[in-house]
Amino acid sequence: MGTFKIEGGHQLKGEITPQGAKNEALQILCAVLLTGEKVTIHNIPDIVDVNKLIVLLGNLGVKIKKNGKGSYTFQADEVNLSYLESSQFKDEGKGLRGSIMIVGPLLARFGKGYIPKPGGDKIGRRRLDTHFEGFINLGATFRYNKEEYFYGVEAKRLKGAYMLLDEASVTGTANIVMAAVLAQGITTIYNAACEPYLQQLCNMLNRMGAKISGIGSNLLTIEGVDSLGGCEHTMLPDMIEIGSWIGLAAMTQSELTIKNVGWEHLGQIPNVFKKLGITLERKGDDIYIPAHTDGYEIQNYIDGSILTISDAPWPGFTPDLLSIILVVATQAKGEVLVHQKMFESRLFFVDKLIDMGAKIILCDPHRATVIGHNFTSQLKATVMTSPDIRAGISLLIAALSAKGTSTIHNIEQIDRGYENIDERLRAIGAKIIRVD
C-alpha cells in the first residue's frame, strides 16, 4: 500500500495543466468496440482506472498502439468474445467501475455483453438498473447470476425504442447511446444526462457515422445505422481536477495559474467557488488565482440565510467536487451547508478533517455544516487513509495547508484519478514524497 508524506503550511506558486478527463476517457475508450476500424484518441490521462480499462480492452482482443504521451490508436477488428466468460475477465472487470460501459457496444455489435458487478469507489450504492433497463427497452434479454454477481444481456438485433430514464445517469446514458447507435430504427432517450463528456461521446459517435441529435439537451434522438467507421478524437481537460487545483490554491493561499481549462465546459464550477469568496480571473483559456493572503469570505443568500452548496445533474454542480468544497470551506470566513444528494457515504471522511481541527457538524450521511476558521488557526497534521478518489484529493489538500507533516495511506485511490500528482505538486513547490 502506497503512502504520501506531506509537509504542510507552504505557499505554492506557478502553473499547472489539467490532465485529460477521466470520466470522458472511460466512455470514449469503450466506444472503440463499436467499429472494426482504427480509432485514435488524444489527451488520455495516465491514471490507474484508465490504464486498467486499456488493459481490459487489450485482453478482449483490441489492437492497441501507443503513439506518444496520452495518444493511442485502437482497432477492434478481432474481438475475442470468449474472454468475456473467462475467470480472468470476471476478476479484472469487477475491479473497475467504468467496465460497465463495454456492455452497450458489445451488445450492439456482437449481440451479447457480460460484466461482473463493477467495483470502484466505496461511496454508497451505485446501482446499474438504468443501464440494463435501457438495454431491455432496446429488446435485449437480461440475466443475472447471483452466485457470481455476473450480469449478461443478449439480443440478435436491437430495436429502437422510446425510453424515459428513471435517473439522468451519465454512464447509463452513455451505455444506452452506444447500444442504440447500431439498433434498428429510432431510439428516443428522455431525461438523458447531458454533461460535456457525454456530449463529447455523442459528437465522436457522429463523426464515426452515427446519427444522434439533441446533443447537449436531456432529449436525445438516435437513428440507428448498420455500421460505424473510425475517427480521431481529443478529450477535454478534467473539470474535477481543475476544481481540485482551485481549492488547493485557496487553501494554501497560493498564486496559481491553471492552464487550458476549456472555460466553456466548466458550467457552475467557477461560480460555486466564487460563492466561497475565492477570486478567479479568466486569462484567455486559463484560470488565474491570486494568493488569498487575506482569506476568503462565504457569501450568504440575499436574505442573509446560510449558503447551501449541493450537487445536481448537469448543468448543476458536479457531486465529484463537493468533497473539495467542504475542505476549502474549513478555512473560509463564514458558514456553509454542504448537501451531497447522490451518494450516502461520501461525507464520512470528515472525521479526519475534524481530527485536524476543522469545525464540521455531520448532520446525517448526506449533509455537513462547516464553520470556517478564516485562517485564524491552521489545520493540524495527522495520519489518515484515503477512502475514495475525491475524498483522497480533499485530504491531500487539507494536508498541504496543515501545520506539520501528515501521512496519507491507501494513495492508490488518489492514483486512480490523478496523474503523477506528487510530481506535479512538487513542480509548484509542494513538499510531498511517495513512500511504497
TANOR-V116759 format. One record per residue. N is the residue number from 1. RES is the residue in one letter. SS is DSSP state (hx for helix, st for strand, lp for the rest). PHI is phi in degrees with one decimal (NA if undefined). Layout:
N_RES_SS_PHI, N_RES_SS_PHI
This chain:
1_M_lp_NA, 2_G_lp_-80.4, 3_T_st_-140.5, 4_F_st_-104.5, 5_K_st_-108.3, 6_I_st_-124.9, 7_E_st_-93.4, 8_G_lp_-88.7, 9_G_lp_86.4, 10_H_lp_-106.3, 11_Q_lp_-75.2, 12_L_lp_-106.2, 13_K_st_-160.9, 14_G_st_136.3, 15_E_st_-119.3, 16_I_st_-140.7, 17_T_st_-109.1, 18_P_lp_-67.4, 19_Q_lp_-74.6, 20_G_st_-63.9, 21_A_lp_-73.2, 22_K_hx_-58.3, 23_N_hx_-69.5, 24_E_hx_-73.0, 25_A_hx_-58.6, 26_L_hx_-64.1, 27_Q_hx_-76.1, 28_I_hx_-61.9, 29_L_hx_-64.6, 30_C_hx_-67.8, 31_A_hx_-66.8, 32_V_hx_-65.5, 33_L_hx_-73.2, 34_L_hx_-80.2, 35_T_lp_-142.6, 36_G_lp_-90.2, 37_E_lp_-89.7, 38_K_st_-75.2, 39_V_st_-125.9, 40_T_st_-106.9, 41_I_st_-125.4, 42_H_st_-112.1, 43_N_lp_65.8, 44_I_lp_-78.6, 45_P_lp_-72.8, 46_D_lp_-89.8, 47_I_lp_-130.4, 48_V_hx_-58.8, 49_D_hx_-61.1, 50_V_hx_-69.9, 51_N_hx_-63.8, 52_K_hx_-62.0, 53_L_hx_-67.5, 54_I_hx_-63.5, 55_V_hx_-62.5, 56_L_hx_-61.3, 57_L_hx_-63.2, 58_G_hx_-62.1, 59_N_hx_-66.7, 60_L_lp_-81.0, 61_G_lp_102.4, 62_V_lp_-72.5, 63_K_st_-80.1, 64_I_st_-126.9, 65_K_st_-126.1, 66_K_st_-87.6, 67_N_st_-90.3, 68_G_st_167.4, 69_K_lp_-59.4, 70_G_lp_74.1, 71_S_st_-122.2, 72_Y_st_-134.8, 73_T_st_-116.2, 74_F_st_-118.2, 75_Q_st_-142.0, 76_A_lp_-102.7, 77_D_lp_-95.4, 78_E_lp_-137.8, 79_V_lp_-72.5, 80_N_lp_-97.1, 81_L_hx_-68.0, 82_S_hx_-66.1, 83_Y_hx_-59.4, 84_L_hx_-64.0, 85_E_hx_-105.6, 86_S_lp_-89.2, 87_S_hx_-66.8, 88_Q_hx_-62.2, 89_F_hx_-65.4, 90_K_hx_-62.1, 91_D_hx_-80.7, 92_E_hx_-72.2, 93_G_hx_-67.1, 94_K_lp_-76.6, 95_G_lp_-88.1, 96_L_lp_-142.7, 97_R_hx_-59.6, 98_G_hx_-68.3, 99_S_hx_-63.6, 100_I_hx_-58.4, 101_M_hx_-82.8, 102_I_hx_-80.7, 103_V_hx_-66.7, 104_G_hx_-57.6, 105_P_hx_-61.2, 106_L_hx_-65.5, 107_L_hx_-62.9, 108_A_hx_-67.2, 109_R_hx_-90.5, 110_F_hx_-117.6, 111_G_lp_85.5, 112_K_st_-159.6, 113_G_st_-149.0, 114_Y_st_-126.4, 115_I_st_-159.9, 116_P_st_-74.5, 117_K_lp_-56.4, 118_P_lp_-71.2, 119_G_lp_-93.9, 120_G_lp_109.0, 121_D_lp_-67.5, 122_K_lp_-92.4, 123_I_lp_-123.6, 124_G_lp_110.6, 125_R_lp_-66.7, 126_R_lp_-134.0, 127_R_lp_-74.5, 128_L_lp_-110.6, 129_D_hx_-55.8, 130_T_hx_-58.7, 131_H_hx_-59.1, 132_F_hx_-75.7, 133_E_hx_-63.2, 134_G_hx_-63.7, 135_F_hx_-63.4, 136_I_hx_-63.7, 137_N_hx_-60.6, 138_L_lp_-83.8, 139_G_lp_105.3, 140_A_lp_-82.1, 141_T_st_-95.7, 142_F_st_-106.9, 143_R_st_-143.9, 144_Y_st_-143.3, 145_N_st_-94.8, 146_K_lp_-67.5, 147_E_lp_-66.8, 148_E_lp_-104.2, 149_Y_lp_50.0, 150_F_st_-119.9, 151_Y_st_-101.9, 152_G_st_-148.8, 153_V_st_-136.0, 154_E_st_-142.3, 155_A_lp_-164.8, 156_K_lp_-68.4, 157_R_lp_-154.5, 158_L_lp_-70.6, 159_K_st_-124.5, 160_G_lp_-56.9, 161_A_lp_-155.7, 162_Y_st_-89.5, 163_M_st_-145.9, 164_L_st_-110.4, 165_L_lp_-69.0, 166_D_lp_-74.7, 167_E_lp_-150.3, 168_A_lp_-81.6, 169_S_lp_-70.6, 170_V_hx_-67.9, 171_T_hx_-68.4, 172_G_hx_-63.2, 173_T_hx_-61.5, 174_A_hx_-58.9, 175_N_hx_-64.3, 176_I_hx_-67.2, 177_V_hx_-59.9, 178_M_hx_-65.3, 179_A_hx_-73.0, 180_A_hx_-73.4, 181_V_lp_-64.8, 182_L_lp_-108.3, 183_A_lp_-78.4, 184_Q_st_-86.4, 185_G_lp_97.8, 186_I_st_-107.2, 187_T_st_-111.8, 188_T_st_-119.5, 189_I_st_-115.9, 190_Y_st_-103.8, 191_N_lp_63.3, 192_A_lp_-72.9, 193_A_lp_-66.8, 194_C_lp_-135.1, 195_E_lp_-54.6, 196_P_hx_-53.9, 197_Y_hx_-69.4, 198_L_hx_-71.1, 199_Q_hx_-60.3, 200_Q_hx_-59.9, 201_L_hx_-60.5, 202_C_hx_-62.5, 203_N_hx_-65.4, 204_M_hx_-64.2, 205_L_hx_-61.3, 206_N_hx_-63.7, 207_R_hx_-66.4, 208_M_lp_-82.6, 209_G_lp_115.5, 210_A_lp_-72.6, 211_K_st_-125.9, 212_I_st_-115.5, 213_S_st_-124.0, 214_G_lp_87.2, 215_I_lp_-60.5, 216_G_lp_97.0, 217_S_lp_-111.6, 218_N_lp_-95.7, 219_L_st_-128.5, 220_L_st_-103.4, 221_T_st_-119.6, 222_I_st_-125.8, 223_E_st_-94.9, 224_G_lp_-64.0, 225_V_lp_-123.0, 226_D_lp_-79.0, 227_S_lp_-159.3, 228_L_lp_-120.3, 229_G_lp_-110.5, 230_G_lp_-83.1, 231_C_st_-167.5, 232_E_st_-123.9, 233_H_st_-144.6, 234_T_st_-117.4, 235_M_lp_-83.9, 236_L_lp_-71.8, 237_P_st_-66.0, 238_D_lp_-79.9, 239_M_hx_-65.9, 240_I_hx_-70.5, 241_E_hx_-67.3, 242_I_hx_-59.5, 243_G_hx_-62.7, 244_S_hx_-63.4, 245_W_hx_-70.3, 246_I_hx_-61.6, 247_G_hx_-62.2, 248_L_hx_-61.1, 249_A_hx_-60.7, 250_A_hx_-65.3, 251_M_hx_-66.2, 252_T_lp_-97.3, 253_Q_lp_51.2, 254_S_lp_-109.5, 255_E_st_-95.5, 256_L_st_-131.3, 257_T_st_-118.2, 258_I_st_-99.6, 259_K_st_-87.5, 260_N_lp_48.4, 261_V_lp_-89.5, 262_G_lp_68.5, 263_W_hx_-49.7, 264_E_hx_-67.2, 265_H_hx_-106.8, 266_L_lp_-88.9, 267_G_lp_56.9, 268_Q_lp_-79.2, 269_I_hx_-55.8, 270_P_hx_-60.5, 271_N_hx_-64.3, 272_V_hx_-66.6, 273_F_hx_-65.6, 274_K_hx_-64.6, 275_K_hx_-65.5, 276_L_lp_-82.8, 277_G_lp_93.1, 278_I_lp_-86.2, 279_T_lp_-86.1, 280_L_lp_-123.2, 281_E_st_-117.4, 282_R_st_-88.6, 283_K_st_-124.9, 284_G_lp_65.1, 285_D_lp_-104.7, 286_D_st_-104.2, 287_I_st_-111.5, 288_Y_st_-105.5, 289_I_st_-119.5, 290_P_lp_-72.1, 291_A_lp_-67.8, 292_H_lp_-87.0, 293_T_lp_-67.6, 294_D_lp_-98.8, 295_G_lp_81.8, 296_Y_lp_-149.3, 297_E_st_-117.5, 298_I_lp_-70.1, 299_Q_lp_-78.7, 300_N_lp_-86.4, 301_Y_lp_-67.5, 302_I_lp_-63.0, 303_D_lp_-89.0, 304_G_lp_91.4, 305_S_lp_-76.3, 306_I_lp_-65.6, 307_L_st_-68.8, 308_T_st_-115.8, 309_I_st_-115.6, 310_S_st_-132.9, 311_D_lp_-92.6, 312_A_lp_-161.4, 313_P_lp_-57.9, 314_W_lp_-53.5, 315_P_lp_-90.2, 316_G_lp_-71.4, 317_F_lp_-78.4, 318_T_lp_-68.1, 319_P_hx_-63.2, 320_D_hx_-67.3, 321_L_hx_-105.0, 322_L_hx_-65.6, 323_S_hx_-63.5, 324_I_hx_-66.0, 325_I_hx_-57.1, 326_L_hx_-61.7, 327_V_hx_-65.7, 328_V_hx_-60.3, 329_A_hx_-66.8, 330_T_lp_-65.0, 331_Q_lp_-113.8, 332_A_lp_-80.2, 333_K_st_-94.8, 334_G_lp_117.5, 335_E_st_-128.7, 336_V_st_-150.4, 337_L_st_-101.6, 338_V_st_-99.8, 339_H_st_-118.3, 340_Q_lp_-94.1, 341_K_lp_-82.6, 342_M_lp_-85.3, 343_F_lp_-127.5, 344_E_lp_-82.0, 345_S_lp_-116.2, 346_R_lp_-76.9, 347_L_lp_-96.0, 348_F_lp_-69.2, 349_F_lp_-74.7, 350_V_hx_-65.5, 351_D_hx_-60.5, 352_K_hx_-68.5, 353_L_hx_-67.1, 354_I_hx_-63.7, 355_D_hx_-58.9, 356_M_lp_-82.3, 357_G_lp_107.5, 358_A_lp_-70.7, 359_K_st_-99.1, 360_I_st_-134.0, 361_I_st_-111.1, 362_L_st_-83.2, 363_C_st_-71.3, 364_D_st_-166.7, 365_P_lp_-60.5, 366_H_lp_-110.1, 367_R_st_-134.5, 368_A_st_-140.5, 369_T_st_-101.8, 370_V_st_-114.3, 371_I_st_-108.3, 372_G_lp_-74.6, 373_H_lp_-81.8, 374_N_lp_55.7, 375_F_lp_59.2, 376_T_lp_-73.8, 377_S_lp_-146.1, 378_Q_lp_-77.9, 379_L_lp_-65.5, 380_K_st_-100.8, 381_A_lp_-63.5, 382_T_lp_-156.9, 383_V_st_-107.4, 384_M_st_-146.0, 385_T_st_-126.4, 386_S_lp_-77.0, 387_P_lp_-84.8, 388_D_lp_-157.0, 389_I_hx_-58.5, 390_R_hx_-73.9, 391_A_hx_-64.3, 392_G_hx_-61.1, 393_I_hx_-68.9, 394_S_hx_-66.0, 395_L_hx_-65.8, 396_L_hx_-65.2, 397_I_hx_-62.8, 398_A_hx_-60.3, 399_A_hx_-65.9, 400_L_hx_-68.1, 401_S_hx_-94.5, 402_A_lp_-81.3, 403_K_st_-87.5, 404_G_lp_105.1, 405_T_st_-108.5, 406_S_st_-101.3, 407_T_st_-123.3, 408_I_st_-119.4, 409_H_st_-93.3, 410_N_lp_58.1, 411_I_lp_-72.6, 412_E_hx_-57.1, 413_Q_hx_-62.5, 414_I_hx_-68.8, 415_D_hx_-62.3, 416_R_lp_-62.2, 417_G_lp_-125.0, 418_Y_lp_-130.5, 419_E_lp_-81.9, 420_N_lp_43.0, 421_I_hx_-64.2, 422_D_hx_-66.5, 423_E_hx_-63.7, 424_R_hx_-68.0, 425_L_hx_-71.8, 426_R_hx_-62.6, 427_A_lp_-65.5, 428_I_lp_-109.8, 429_G_lp_106.0, 430_A_lp_-74.7, 431_K_st_-99.7, 432_I_st_-140.7, 433_I_st_-129.9, 434_R_st_-101.8, 435_V_st_-119.5, 436_D_lp_-92.1
